[in-house]
Amino acid sequence: MSEIDKNLFVSAHDTIKNSLKKIDLNAERIVFVVDDKNSLMGALSDGDLRRIILKGMDINSSIISVYNKKPVFLKEENFNYEKCKDIFLTLKITVIPVVDEQNIITRVITWDDVFSDKTYKLNNKISDIPLIIMAGGKGTRMAPFTNILPKPLIPIGEKTILELIIDRFLSFGIMQYNLIVNYRGEMIKAYFDSIEKKYELNYVWEKEFNGTAGSLKLLEDSIHDTFIVTNCDIIVKADYADVVNFHKKNNAFVTIISSIQHHKIPYGVIEFENGGVVTGIQEKPEFSFSINTGVYVLQKEALSFIKPDQVFHMTDLIESLIKENKKVVTYPVNENDYVDIGQWEEYHKTVEKFSSTNWYK
């Protein structure tokens, strides 16, 4: 029996922040709360943590009052794979801990362990939701590469960035893709015309550079309800069916997918009062932020707030909606669920991540 990933375990006194980091480091989207003998006490999924954060709870708080104290599990003495299948399909979960007579976790059974033939799909389908990909920018942060090729055609492994983005959404049943193109748009079209594909591509030609929201106005007559927008240089590993459900449940005009990022200052940070009187020093403090990933779910009504024929960015649209008391919400994902390929340093990190892990699976 292989050793269980230690990043699946947290203690009841661990913080929300540490639990988020553990989920980032393991592959199962969950942590199990255990005592010092690895005896199962509870569980905490990334969905649980998302709901906790959205309620405004400090991520430096302990998980002791928020974790699920009645987790799903199986006993070794009556374990079998048919029971696992029933639990997975009925409860729509992806991992089950197995415990011995002392309630110590002996192994962890995943969805792929049971359905290794990939016959079953867990993803809910949102095939009626159109996707808009902002593929018209010049990609100046990736120069000189983008002096010749458009950023959407930059390769990662054997595919282009744009193909990897589309593949991610294909797993949720989305078949309609609208590419807003401008810079080197003919090259993008020529490439996709030359490959086999099972999805529909519609090209929307932007005459001027109208910003990350301005070009959406070109699709106002063809959008009927809810739609998704993504930049062409980022990939977010989110359950997009859940994001859409979250968006509709909240009756939002816009849902921003955000990523919780942790940044450690490599110096002692001095705290001082007026006059320079030092009150304390924080040694290498760590700060956590929710950043905008560049993926959004929108309602058609939001397009009426976009000013035509002028540069108008998504930040302008969001600020306009908030000013008019229209609901804008955020759906947070973990740090490791977001990659930005729009600048060289991050591009190299992404290539390394894709080649050395199964991150994209």
C-alpha positions as CSV (number, residue, x, y, z in Angstrom):
1,M,0.0,0.0,0.0
2,S,1.4,3.4,-1.0
3,E,2.0,6.0,1.7
4,I,-0.9,8.5,2.1
5,D,0.0,12.1,1.0
6,K,0.7,14.0,4.3
7,N,-0.9,17.1,2.6
8,L,-4.3,15.4,3.0
9,F,-4.1,15.8,6.8
10,V,-4.6,18.8,9.1
11,S,-5.2,19.1,12.8
12,A,-8.3,20.6,14.3
13,H,-6.2,23.6,15.4
14,D,-4.8,24.4,12.0
15,T,-5.8,27.6,10.4
16,I,-8.0,28.2,7.3
17,K,-4.9,29.5,5.5
18,N,-2.9,26.4,6.3
19,S,-5.8,24.2,5.1
20,L,-6.0,26.1,1.9
21,K,-2.2,25.5,1.3
22,K,-2.6,21.8,2.0
23,I,-5.4,21.6,-0.5
24,D,-3.2,23.4,-3.0
25,L,-0.5,20.8,-2.5
26,N,-2.6,17.6,-2.6
27,A,-4.6,16.4,-5.6
28,E,-7.9,15.6,-4.0
29,R,-9.5,19.0,-3.2
30,I,-10.0,18.1,0.4
31,V,-8.2,17.8,3.8
32,F,-9.0,15.3,6.5
33,V,-8.9,16.6,10.1
34,V,-7.0,14.0,12.2
35,D,-5.5,13.8,15.7
36,D,-1.8,13.0,16.4
37,K,-2.4,9.3,15.6
38,N,-4.1,10.1,12.2
39,S,-7.5,9.1,13.7
40,L,-10.2,10.7,11.5
41,M,-12.1,13.6,13.2
42,G,-13.6,15.3,10.2
43,A,-13.1,16.8,6.8
44,L,-12.9,20.1,5.0
45,S,-13.2,20.5,1.2
46,D,-12.2,23.4,-1.0
47,G,-15.9,24.2,-1.3
48,D,-16.3,24.3,2.4
49,L,-13.4,26.7,2.7
50,R,-14.8,28.9,-0.1
51,R,-18.1,29.3,1.7
52,I,-16.3,30.1,4.9
53,I,-14.2,32.8,3.2
54,L,-17.2,34.3,1.5
55,K,-18.8,34.7,4.9
56,G,-15.9,36.9,5.9
57,M,-14.1,34.7,8.3
58,D,-10.5,35.6,8.9
59,I,-8.3,33.0,7.1
60,N,-5.9,33.1,10.1
61,S,-8.7,31.6,12.3
62,S,-8.7,28.0,13.4
63,I,-10.8,25.5,11.5
64,I,-12.0,23.9,14.8
65,S,-15.4,25.4,14.6
66,V,-16.0,25.0,10.9
67,Y,-14.9,21.6,9.7
68,N,-17.4,18.8,9.0
69,K,-17.4,16.6,12.0
70,K,-19.4,13.9,10.2
71,P,-17.3,13.0,7.2
72,V,-18.1,10.2,4.7
73,F,-15.8,7.2,5.3
74,L,-15.7,3.4,5.0
75,K,-14.4,0.8,7.5
76,E,-11.7,-1.5,6.3
77,E,-13.6,-4.5,7.6
78,N,-16.5,-4.0,5.2
79,F,-14.8,-2.1,2.4
80,N,-15.5,-2.9,-1.3
81,Y,-15.3,-1.0,-4.5
82,E,-19.1,-1.3,-5.2
83,K,-19.8,0.6,-2.1
84,C,-17.4,3.2,-3.2
85,K,-19.1,3.5,-6.6
86,D,-22.5,4.0,-4.9
87,I,-21.1,6.7,-2.6
88,F,-19.4,8.5,-5.4
89,L,-22.4,8.5,-7.7
90,T,-24.9,9.3,-5.0
91,L,-23.1,12.0,-3.0
92,K,-21.1,13.5,-6.0
93,I,-17.8,13.4,-4.0
94,T,-14.4,12.4,-5.3
95,V,-12.5,10.9,-2.4
96,I,-13.3,8.6,0.5
97,P,-11.1,7.8,3.5
98,V,-10.9,4.2,4.7
99,V,-10.3,3.7,8.5
100,D,-9.4,0.7,10.7
101,E,-11.0,-0.3,14.0
102,Q,-9.2,2.5,15.8
103,N,-10.6,5.0,13.3
104,I,-7.1,5.6,11.9
105,I,-7.0,6.4,8.2
106,T,-5.3,3.5,6.4
107,R,-5.9,4.6,2.8
108,V,-7.8,7.1,0.6
109,I,-9.9,6.0,-2.3
110,T,-10.3,8.4,-5.2
111,W,-12.9,8.7,-8.0
112,D,-10.2,7.6,-10.5
113,D,-9.3,4.5,-8.4
114,V,-12.9,3.3,-8.8
115,F,-13.7,4.6,-12.3
116,S,-10.3,4.1,-13.9
117,D,-11.9,3.4,-17.3
118,K,-13.2,7.0,-17.3
119,T,-16.7,5.7,-18.2
120,Y,-18.3,8.0,-15.7
121,K,-18.1,11.8,-15.7
122,L,-18.6,13.8,-12.5
123,N,-18.8,17.2,-14.2
124,N,-22.2,18.8,-14.5
125,K,-22.8,19.9,-18.0
126,I,-23.4,23.6,-18.9
127,S,-23.4,23.1,-22.6
128,D,-25.9,25.9,-23.2
129,I,-23.5,28.5,-21.8
130,P,-21.5,30.3,-24.5
131,L,-17.8,31.2,-23.9
132,I,-16.1,34.3,-25.0
133,I,-12.3,34.3,-25.2
134,M,-10.5,37.7,-25.4
135,A,-7.9,36.8,-28.0
136,G,-7.3,40.2,-29.7
137,G,-4.6,41.8,-27.6
138,K,-1.0,42.4,-28.7
139,G,0.5,40.5,-25.8
140,T,3.3,43.1,-25.3
141,R,4.4,41.4,-22.0
142,M,5.5,38.4,-24.1
143,A,7.5,40.4,-26.6
144,P,9.6,39.7,-28.7
145,F,7.7,36.3,-29.2
146,T,4.4,38.2,-29.8
147,N,6.0,40.5,-32.3
148,I,5.6,37.5,-34.7
149,L,3.0,35.2,-33.3
150,P,-0.3,36.2,-31.5
151,K,-0.3,35.3,-27.8
152,P,-3.1,32.7,-28.1
153,L,-0.8,30.6,-30.3
154,I,2.1,30.4,-27.9
155,P,2.7,26.7,-27.3
156,I,2.7,24.8,-24.0
157,G,3.8,21.3,-24.6
158,E,2.1,20.0,-27.8
159,K,-0.8,22.5,-27.8
160,T,-1.4,26.2,-27.9
161,I,-2.6,28.2,-24.9
162,L,-5.9,28.7,-26.6
163,E,-6.4,25.0,-27.2
164,L,-5.7,24.3,-23.5
165,I,-8.2,26.9,-22.5
166,I,-10.9,25.4,-24.8
167,D,-10.0,21.8,-23.6
168,R,-10.7,22.9,-20.0
169,F,-14.2,24.1,-20.9
170,L,-15.0,21.2,-23.2
171,S,-14.9,18.9,-20.1
172,F,-18.0,20.8,-19.0
173,G,-19.9,20.3,-22.2
174,I,-19.4,23.8,-23.6
175,M,-19.3,23.6,-27.4
176,Q,-19.8,27.2,-28.5
177,Y,-16.7,29.4,-28.5
178,N,-16.5,33.1,-29.5
179,L,-13.0,34.4,-30.2
180,I,-12.7,38.2,-30.1
181,V,-9.7,38.7,-32.4
182,N,-7.7,41.7,-33.6
183,Y,-3.9,41.5,-33.6
184,R,-2.7,38.7,-35.9
185,G,-6.3,37.4,-36.0
186,E,-5.8,35.9,-39.4
187,M,-3.0,33.7,-38.1
188,I,-5.3,32.4,-35.3
189,K,-8.0,31.6,-37.7
190,A,-5.6,29.9,-40.1
191,Y,-4.3,27.7,-37.3
192,F,-7.7,26.6,-36.1
193,D,-8.9,26.1,-39.6
194,S,-6.1,23.6,-40.1
195,I,-6.8,21.4,-37.1
196,E,-9.5,18.9,-36.3
197,K,-12.0,20.1,-33.7
198,K,-15.4,19.0,-32.4
199,Y,-16.5,22.4,-31.2
200,E,-17.9,25.5,-32.9
201,L,-15.6,28.6,-33.3
202,N,-17.1,32.0,-34.1
203,Y,-14.7,34.8,-34.9
204,V,-15.7,38.3,-33.8
205,W,-13.4,40.9,-35.5
206,E,-12.6,43.9,-33.4
207,K,-11.7,46.9,-35.6
208,E,-10.1,48.9,-32.8
209,F,-8.6,47.9,-29.5
210,N,-11.6,48.5,-27.3
211,G,-10.4,47.1,-24.1
212,T,-11.2,43.9,-22.2
213,A,-14.9,44.8,-22.0
214,G,-15.5,47.2,-24.9
215,S,-15.3,44.4,-27.5
216,L,-18.1,42.4,-25.7
217,K,-20.5,45.0,-27.0
218,L,-20.0,43.4,-30.4
219,L,-21.8,40.3,-29.1
220,E,-24.7,42.0,-27.5
221,D,-27.2,40.9,-30.2
222,S,-26.1,37.2,-30.1
223,I,-26.0,36.8,-26.3
224,H,-29.3,35.8,-24.7
225,D,-28.7,35.1,-21.0
226,T,-25.7,33.9,-19.0
227,F,-22.2,33.7,-20.6
228,I,-18.6,33.2,-19.6
229,V,-15.6,35.4,-20.5
230,T,-12.0,34.5,-20.1
231,N,-8.7,36.1,-21.0
232,C,-6.5,34.1,-23.4
233,D,-3.4,33.9,-21.3
234,I,-4.8,32.3,-18.1
235,I,-6.1,28.9,-17.1
236,V,-8.2,28.4,-14.0
237,K,-9.0,25.0,-12.7
238,A,-12.5,25.6,-11.4
239,D,-15.8,23.6,-11.4
240,Y,-17.4,25.9,-13.9
241,A,-20.8,24.2,-13.4
242,D,-20.6,25.2,-9.8
243,V,-19.5,28.7,-10.7
244,V,-22.5,29.2,-12.9
245,N,-24.8,27.8,-10.3
246,F,-23.2,30.2,-7.7
247,H,-23.7,33.1,-10.1
248,K,-27.4,32.3,-10.7
249,K,-28.1,31.6,-7.1
250,N,-26.8,35.0,-6.2
251,N,-28.7,36.8,-9.0
252,A,-25.4,38.5,-9.9
253,F,-24.8,40.7,-12.9
254,V,-21.1,39.6,-12.8
255,T,-19.2,36.9,-11.0
256,I,-15.5,37.3,-10.8
257,I,-13.4,34.2,-10.3
258,S,-10.7,35.2,-7.9
259,S,-7.6,33.3,-6.6
260,I,-6.4,33.4,-3.1
261,Q,-2.7,34.2,-3.3
262,H,-0.2,34.0,-0.4
263,H,2.9,36.3,-0.4
264,K,5.6,36.2,2.1
265,I,7.7,39.4,2.7
266,P,11.3,38.3,2.9
267,Y,12.2,41.0,5.4
268,G,11.2,42.2,8.9
269,V,8.4,44.7,8.5
270,I,8.7,47.7,10.9
271,E,5.6,49.0,12.6
272,F,5.8,52.6,13.9
273,E,3.8,55.5,15.1
274,N,3.9,59.2,14.3
275,G,7.4,60.5,15.0
276,G,9.0,57.3,14.0
277,V,8.6,55.5,17.3
278,V,8.8,51.8,16.6
279,T,6.0,49.7,18.1
280,G,7.0,46.3,16.8
281,I,8.6,44.3,14.0
282,Q,6.9,41.5,12.1
283,E,9.5,39.0,11.0
284,K,8.9,37.9,7.4
285,P,5.1,38.3,7.5
286,E,2.8,36.5,5.1
287,F,-0.1,38.3,3.5
288,S,-3.0,36.7,1.6
289,F,-5.0,38.5,-1.1
290,S,-7.8,37.6,-3.5
291,I,-6.8,38.6,-7.0
292,N,-8.8,38.8,-10.2
293,T,-8.0,35.8,-12.5
294,G,-9.6,37.3,-15.6
295,V,-12.4,34.8,-15.8
296,Y,-16.0,36.0,-15.4
297,V,-19.6,34.9,-15.6
298,L,-21.9,37.6,-16.8
299,Q,-25.6,38.3,-17.5
300,K,-26.5,39.8,-20.9
301,E,-27.9,42.8,-19.0
302,A,-24.4,43.8,-18.0
303,L,-23.6,44.6,-21.6
304,S,-25.9,47.6,-21.5
305,F,-23.4,49.3,-19.2
306,I,-20.6,49.1,-21.7
307,K,-20.0,52.4,-23.5
308,P,-19.8,51.7,-27.3
309,D,-16.9,52.7,-29.5
310,Q,-14.5,53.5,-26.8
311,V,-11.9,51.8,-24.7
312,F,-13.7,50.1,-21.8
313,H,-12.1,47.5,-19.6
314,M,-13.7,44.9,-17.3
315,T,-12.6,46.9,-14.3
316,D,-14.6,49.9,-15.8
317,L,-17.6,47.7,-16.2
318,I,-17.5,46.3,-12.7
319,E,-17.1,49.8,-11.2
320,S,-20.1,51.0,-13.3
321,L,-22.2,48.1,-12.0
322,I,-21.2,48.6,-8.4
323,K,-22.0,52.3,-8.7
324,E,-25.5,51.5,-10.0
325,N,-26.0,49.0,-7.1
326,K,-25.9,46.0,-9.5
327,K,-24.7,42.8,-7.8
328,V,-21.1,41.8,-8.4
329,V,-19.8,38.7,-6.5
330,T,-16.6,36.7,-6.4
331,Y,-16.0,33.0,-6.5
332,P,-12.6,32.2,-5.0
333,V,-10.3,29.3,-6.0
334,N,-7.1,28.2,-4.5
335,E,-3.7,29.6,-5.4
336,N,-2.6,26.5,-7.3
337,D,-5.8,26.4,-9.4
338,Y,-4.7,29.5,-11.3
339,V,-1.9,30.0,-13.8
340,D,-1.0,33.2,-15.6
341,I,0.8,32.7,-18.9
342,G,0.9,36.3,-19.9
343,Q,4.5,37.1,-19.0
344,W,7.7,35.3,-19.5
345,E,8.5,34.4,-15.9
346,E,5.0,32.9,-15.3
347,Y,5.1,31.2,-18.8
348,H,8.2,29.3,-17.8
349,K,6.7,28.3,-14.5
350,T,3.6,27.1,-16.3
351,V,5.6,25.0,-18.8
352,E,7.5,23.4,-15.9
353,K,4.2,22.7,-14.0
354,F,2.6,21.1,-17.1
355,S,5.6,18.9,-17.8
356,S,6.4,17.8,-14.3
357,T,2.9,17.2,-12.8
358,N,-0.6,16.2,-13.8
359,W,-1.9,19.7,-12.8
360,Y,-4.1,20.0,-16.0
361,K,-5.8,16.6,-15.5
